[in-house]
């Protein structure tokens, strides 16, 4: 019965998320339903001391990352940096390679710290323009954007400042560059399979006579962001224009370089951590640098990125600054509260008797902690429809167990970091995933029209996680 209660709570949360209701309200309600069905008198104590403690703890640690990432992404869009990068990529790879161009653009933006949700809005106008000119079916745009934005640069590439790669740092005391060889190997696995798949889909549609608007060759744009961008087919030879295109990459590169610099420098600035008792503030305890270095590094790097994005085209940014910043802050609040609420839900579920049955069942089935972590995180990310939410539940419930297991099996924590991060971005992109729903809304397409290609990317990403485990097991490379 205890196991049925947990399955009921998880299934209900998944159904509610699929229906489009906010998990900010319904995650605690589903958690409390599970508590009430277990023991009604536990409801209020569990809400106050488990759900709220877990949720608030998550927001305390990660909200600045959500906020700064959203603001940076919005400024990249408003300043014209995204437009300039698009033109540069098109000049390099050619307009005929529309799929490759859009994947690269999404990858560059997400790897530099731009929010996944922002990328969908920023990239779609360019994708629509290129796909129309190349007469590639519009239904392939969501899969193309998903490959570039929702896969390898989200959690596999070492150094990516996306939240899915930041969360494990505080659990395993690693940094966002953990297991670089495995991360790059997994990234290449996803990128190559994804491009081969999308090119095969393009050629099949071309052979069947299907164009941008389908088989009839005519139609109208109905997407939320249906406007396209006027881009010259020929590369610009104007030195000033070329200079602007080069400068557009500066904020993105700076975030990556600064991230690495702060990762190395912060422990040197605070070699013994920081003890508030030395200031007479004993109540605030001591800061453990190992758990916050990765988070602080990302935050400081994003601040520098924001400053340089503002400097890129100050006049253009200031024309709609208030509206843009307010929108990005609202998006950050929503994303952080969604994930924090799911994290609190995971804390409650992990405290129920039935979870011990689930945990022990997985542990007995998959004794290898890497496979255990991959399966658990993948399943929970799929159920919640959230990579960070599923990872939060998994690490909240089993983080200590994983640390004990990798110590026992002599597995570097960096490997566990990379595996769990990649697993979170596997089955998370099921139909009820918020990013998937947003992406389809932006492109004006339905699940029936375009979700199949997104799901193919989901399969590649899931396989990549286990491929990385295999590579580590055979070679010991980190």
C-alpha positions in Angstrom: 0.0 0.0 0.0 2.9 2.4 0.8 4.3 1.9 -2.7 0.9 2.4 -4.3 0.6 5.7 -2.5 3.9 7.0 -3.9 3.0 5.8 -7.4 -0.4 7.6 -7.1 1.3 10.8 -6.0 3.9 10.7 -8.8 1.3 9.7 -11.4 -1.0 12.5 -10.4 1.8 15.1 -10.5 2.7 13.9 -14.0 -0.9 14.1 -15.2 -1.3 17.6 -13.8 1.9 18.8 -15.4 0.8 17.3 -18.7 -2.5 19.1 -18.5 -0.5 22.4 -18.1 -1.3 23.2 -14.5 1.5 24.8 -12.4 3.4 22.5 -10.2 4.0 25.4 -7.8 0.6 24.7 -6.4 0.1 21.1 -7.2 3.5 19.6 -6.2 2.8 20.3 -2.5 -0.8 19.2 -2.8 0.3 15.9 -4.4 3.0 15.5 -1.7 0.5 16.2 1.1 -2.0 13.8 -0.4 0.6 11.0 -0.2 1.3 12.0 3.5 -2.4 12.0 4.4 -2.9 8.6 2.8 0.0 7.3 4.9 -0.8 9.0 8.2 -3.1 12.1 8.3 -1.5 13.6 11.4 1.9 13.9 9.6 0.6 16.4 7.0 1.3 19.7 8.6 4.7 18.7 10.1 5.8 17.3 6.8 4.7 20.4 5.0 6.6 22.8 7.3 9.7 20.9 8.1 10.3 18.8 4.9 8.5 20.3 1.9 9.2 24.0 2.8 12.7 23.4 4.0 13.7 21.5 0.9 12.0 24.0 -1.4 13.5 27.1 0.3 16.9 25.5 0.5 16.9 24.8 -3.3 15.8 28.4 -4.1 18.4 29.8 -1.7 21.1 28.0 -3.6 20.0 28.3 -7.2 17.6 31.2 -7.7 20.5 33.6 -8.5 21.5 31.3 -11.3 18.0 31.2 -12.7 17.7 35.0 -12.5 21.1 35.9 -14.0 20.7 33.3 -16.7 17.3 34.7 -17.7 18.5 38.3 -17.7 21.6 37.4 -19.7 19.5 35.5 -22.3 17.1 38.3 -22.7 19.9 40.9 -23.2 21.5 38.6 -25.8 18.2 38.7 -27.7 17.5 42.4 -27.2 21.0 43.7 -28.0 21.1 41.9 -31.4 23.8 39.5 -30.4 21.6 36.5 -31.3 20.9 38.0 -34.7 24.6 38.7 -35.4 25.6 35.2 -34.4 23.0 33.7 -36.7 24.4 35.7 -39.6 27.9 34.6 -38.8 26.9 30.9 -38.6 25.0 31.1 -41.9 28.0 32.7 -43.6 30.2 29.9 -42.4 28.1 26.8 -43.0 25.9 28.1 -45.9 22.2 28.7 -46.1 21.6 25.3 -47.6 22.7 23.6 -44.4 19.8 25.1 -42.5 19.6 22.2 -40.0 23.3 22.4 -39.0 23.1 26.2 -38.8 20.2 26.2 -36.4 21.7 23.4 -34.2 25.0 25.3 -33.9 23.2 28.6 -33.1 21.1 26.9 -30.3 24.2 25.1 -29.0 26.3 28.3 -28.8 23.5 30.2 -27.0 22.7 27.5 -24.5 26.4 26.7 -23.8 27.0 30.4 -23.0 24.2 30.4 -20.4 21.1 31.6 -22.3 18.0 30.0 -20.8 16.5 27.1 -22.8 13.1 28.9 -23.0 14.7 32.1 -24.3 16.6 30.2 -27.0 13.3 29.0 -28.5 12.0 32.5 -28.9 15.3 33.9 -30.1 16.1 31.2 -32.7 12.7 30.5 -34.2 12.6 33.5 -36.5 16.0 32.5 -38.1 14.9 28.9 -38.3 11.7 29.8 -40.1 13.6 32.0 -42.6 16.2 29.4 -43.4 13.8 26.4 -43.5 11.4 28.3 -45.8 14.2 29.3 -48.2 15.6 25.7 -48.3 12.0 24.3 -48.5 12.5 22.0 -45.5 9.3 21.0 -43.7 8.5 23.4 -40.9 7.6 20.4 -38.7 11.3 19.6 -38.5 12.1 22.9 -36.7 11.2 21.8 -33.2 13.4 18.7 -33.4 16.2 20.8 -34.8 16.0 23.4 -31.9 15.6 20.6 -29.4 18.8 19.0 -30.6 20.7 22.2 -30.3 19.2 23.5 -27.1 17.7 20.7 -25.0 20.4 18.0 -25.4 24.2 18.0 -25.2 24.8 21.7 -24.3 22.3 21.5 -21.5 24.1 19.0 -19.3 26.7 17.0 -21.2 29.3 19.6 -22.3 31.7 20.4 -19.5 31.5 24.0 -18.4 27.9 24.6 -19.5 26.3 27.0 -16.9 22.8 25.5 -17.4 21.1 24.7 -14.0 21.2 20.9 -14.8 25.0 21.0 -14.7 25.1 23.3 -11.7 22.9 21.4 -9.3 25.2 18.3 -8.9 28.1 20.5 -7.8 26.7 21.1 -4.4 26.0 17.4 -3.8 29.3 15.9 -5.1 31.5 18.9 -4.4 32.6 19.1 -8.0 32.6 22.0 -10.5 30.8 22.4 -13.8 33.8 21.1 -15.7 33.4 17.6 -14.2 34.4 14.6 -16.3 35.3 16.6 -19.5 36.3 13.6 -21.6 33.1 11.8 -20.8 31.0 14.9 -21.3 32.5 15.6 -24.7 32.2 12.0 -25.7 28.5 12.0 -24.8 28.0 15.3 -26.6 29.5 14.0 -29.9 27.3 10.9 -29.6 24.1 13.0 -29.4 25.2 15.6 -31.9 26.2 13.0 -34.6 23.2 10.8 -34.2 20.8 13.8 -34.0 22.2 15.4 -37.2 22.1 12.1 -39.1 18.5 11.5 -38.0 17.3 15.0 -39.0 19.1 14.9 -42.4 17.5 11.6 -43.1 14.1 13.0 -42.2 14.8 16.0 -44.5 15.8 13.8 -47.4 12.8 11.6 -47.0 10.5 14.6 -47.0 12.2 16.0 -50.1 11.8 12.7 -51.9 8.1 12.6 -51.0 7.7 16.2 -52.4 7.0 17.7 -49.0 8.0 21.4 -48.6 8.0 24.0 -45.9 4.2 24.2 -45.7 3.6 20.5 -46.3 2.6 18.8 -49.5 0.4 21.6 -50.9 3.2 24.1 -51.0 1.2 27.0 -49.5 0.2 28.1 -46.1 0.5 30.8 -43.5 2.7 31.3 -40.4 0.6 30.9 -37.2 3.4 30.7 -34.6 3.7 33.0 -31.6 7.0 34.3 -33.0 6.1 34.1 -36.6 8.2 37.1 -37.7 11.3 36.3 -39.7 14.6 38.1 -40.0 15.9 39.6 -43.2 19.4 38.2 -43.7 21.5 38.8 -46.7 22.4 35.6 -48.6 25.9 36.9 -49.3 28.5 37.3 -46.5 29.1 40.9 -45.6 32.4 42.4 -46.6 31.9 45.6 -44.6 34.7 45.7 -42.1 32.5 47.4 -39.5 29.8 44.8 -39.9 32.4 42.0 -39.6 33.7 43.6 -36.5 30.3 43.7 -35.0 29.8 40.0 -35.8 33.0 39.1 -34.1 32.2 41.3 -31.0 28.9 39.5 -30.7 30.7 36.4 -29.5 32.6 38.3 -26.8 29.9 38.1 -24.1 29.4 34.4 -24.7 33.1 33.5 -24.6 33.6 35.8 -21.6 31.0 33.8 -19.6 32.9 30.5 -20.3 36.4 32.0 -19.6 35.3 33.8 -16.5 33.5 30.7 -15.2 36.8 28.8 -15.3 38.7 31.7 -13.8 36.4 32.0 -10.9 36.3 28.2 -10.4 40.0 28.3 -9.8 40.2 31.6 -8.0 37.4 31.4 -5.4 39.0 28.6 -3.4 42.2 30.8 -3.3 40.3 33.8 -2.1 38.8 31.8 0.8 41.3 29.0 1.4 39.7 28.1 4.8 36.1 28.8 3.7 34.3 31.6 5.5 33.4 31.5 9.2 30.9 34.1 10.3 31.8 33.5 13.9 34.9 35.5 13.4 32.7 38.5 12.8 30.6 37.8 15.8 27.8 36.3 13.7 27.8 32.8 15.0 24.2 32.2 13.9 25.2 32.2 10.2 27.6 29.3 10.5 30.5 28.6 8.2 30.5 28.5 4.4 31.7 25.2 2.9 33.5 26.3 -0.3 33.3 22.9 -1.9 29.5 23.1 -2.1 29.2 26.7 -3.4 32.3 27.3 -5.6 30.5 26.0 -8.7 27.4 28.1 -8.0 29.3 31.3 -7.2 31.5 30.9 -10.4 28.5 30.7 -12.6 26.8 33.7 -11.0 29.9 35.9 -11.3 30.5 34.8 -14.9 26.9 35.6 -15.8 27.2 39.1 -14.2 30.1 39.8 -16.5 28.2 38.4 -19.5 25.3 40.8 -18.7 27.6 43.8 -18.5 29.2 43.0 -21.9 25.8 42.3 -23.5 24.6 45.7 -22.4 27.8 47.3 -23.8 27.3 45.6 -27.2 24.4 47.8 -28.2 23.4 50.1 -25.3 20.9 52.1 -27.4 19.1 49.1 -28.8 18.8 47.5 -25.4 17.5 50.6 -23.6 14.6 51.0 -26.0 12.7 48.2 -24.4 14.8 47.6 -21.3 12.1 47.8 -18.7 9.7 45.4 -20.5 12.4 43.0 -21.4 14.0 42.8 -17.9 10.6 42.5 -16.2 9.7 39.6 -18.5 13.0 37.8 -17.8 12.7 38.2 -14.1 9.1 36.8 -14.2 10.4 33.8 -16.2 13.2 33.2 -13.7 10.8 33.4 -10.8 8.5 30.9 -12.4 11.3 28.5 -13.4 12.9 28.6 -9.9 9.6 28.1 -8.1 8.6 25.3 -10.4 11.8 23.4 -9.8 11.9 24.3 -6.1 8.4 23.0 -5.6 9.3 19.7 -7.4 12.4 19.5 -5.2 10.2 19.8 -2.1 7.9 17.2 -3.4 10.9 14.9 -3.8 11.9 15.5 -0.2 8.5 14.5 1.1 8.2 11.4 -1.1 11.7 10.3 0.0 10.6 10.5 3.6 7.6 8.1 3.2 7.9 4.4 4.0 7.1 3.4 0.4 10.1 5.2 -1.0 12.4 2.8 0.8 10.8 0.0 -1.2 11.4 1.8 -4.4 15.0 2.8 -3.5 15.9 -0.7 -2.4 14.3 -2.2 -5.5 16.4 -0.1 -7.8 19.5 -0.6 -5.7 19.0 -4.4 -5.8 18.3 -4.4 -9.5 21.2 -2.0 -10.4 24.0 -2.3 -7.9 26.3 -0.2 -10.0 25.8 3.3 -8.6 26.3 4.9 -12.1 23.5 2.8 -13.7 21.4 3.2 -10.5 21.8 7.0 -10.7 21.1 7.1 -14.4 18.0 5.0 -14.2 16.6 6.7 -11.1 17.2 10.2 -12.4 15.9 9.4 -15.9 12.7 7.9 -14.5 12.0 10.8 -12.2 12.8 13.4 -14.8 10.4 11.6 -17.2 7.6 11.5 -14.6 7.9 15.1 -13.5 8.6 16.4 -17.0 11.6 18.4 -15.7 15.3 17.7 -15.9 16.2 19.8 -12.9 13.1 18.7 -11.1 13.7 15.0 -11.6 17.4 15.4 -10.7 16.3 17.4 -7.6 14.0 14.6 -6.5 16.7 11.9 -7.1 19.5 13.8 -5.3 17.2 14.9 -2.5 16.2 11.4 -1.9 19.4 9.4 -2.7 22.2 11.9 -2.8 23.9 10.6 0.4 23.4 7.0 -0.8 25.2 7.9 -4.1 28.1 9.5 -2.3 28.5 6.4 -0.1 28.2 4.1 -3.2 30.8 5.8 -5.3 33.2 5.8 -2.4 32.7 2.1 -2.0 33.2 1.4 -5.7 36.1 4.0 -6.0 34.3 6.0 -8.6 35.3 9.7 -8.9 32.5 12.1 -7.9 33.1 13.9 -11.2 31.9 10.8 -13.1 28.7 10.6 -11.0 28.1 14.3 -11.5 28.3 13.9 -15.3 26.1 10.8 -15.4 23.4 12.2 -13.2 23.4 15.5 -15.1 23.1 13.8 -18.5 20.4 11.4 -17.1 18.3 14.3 -16.0 18.2 15.5 -19.7 17.2 12.2 -21.0 13.5 11.2 -20.6 12.6 14.6 -19.2 11.4 15.9 -22.6 8.3 13.8 -22.7 5.1 15.5 -24.0 4.3 17.2 -20.7 7.7 18.9 -20.4 7.4 22.6 -20.1 10.2 23.4 -22.6 8.6 21.0 -25.2 5.2 22.7 -24.7 6.8 26.1 -25.1 8.8 25.1 -28.1 5.7 23.8 -29.9 3.7 26.9 -29.0 6.5 29.2 -30.4 6.7 27.3 -33.7 2.9 27.1 -34.0 2.9 23.3 -34.3 1.1 20.5 -32.4 2.5 17.4 -30.6 1.0 15.3 -33.4 2.9 17.3 -36.1 6.3 17.6 -34.5 6.8 15.8 -31.3 8.1 12.6 -33.0 11.4 14.3 -33.9 11.7 15.7 -30.3 11.2 12.3 -28.9 13.9 10.9 -31.2 16.4 13.4 -29.7 15.1 12.3 -26.3 16.0 8.7 -27.1 19.5 9.7 -28.4 20.1 11.7 -25.2 19.0 8.8 -23.0 21.3 6.3 -24.8 24.2 8.8 -24.6 24.0 8.6 -20.8 24.5 4.8 -20.8 27.1 5.1 -23.6 29.1 7.3 -21.3 28.9 4.8 -18.5 30.1 2.1 -20.9 33.0 4.2 -22.0 34.1 4.9 -18.4 33.7 1.2 -17.4 35.9 0.1 -20.3 38.5 2.8 -20.3 38.4 4.6 -16.9 38.6 7.9 -18.7 37.1 10.9 -16.9 
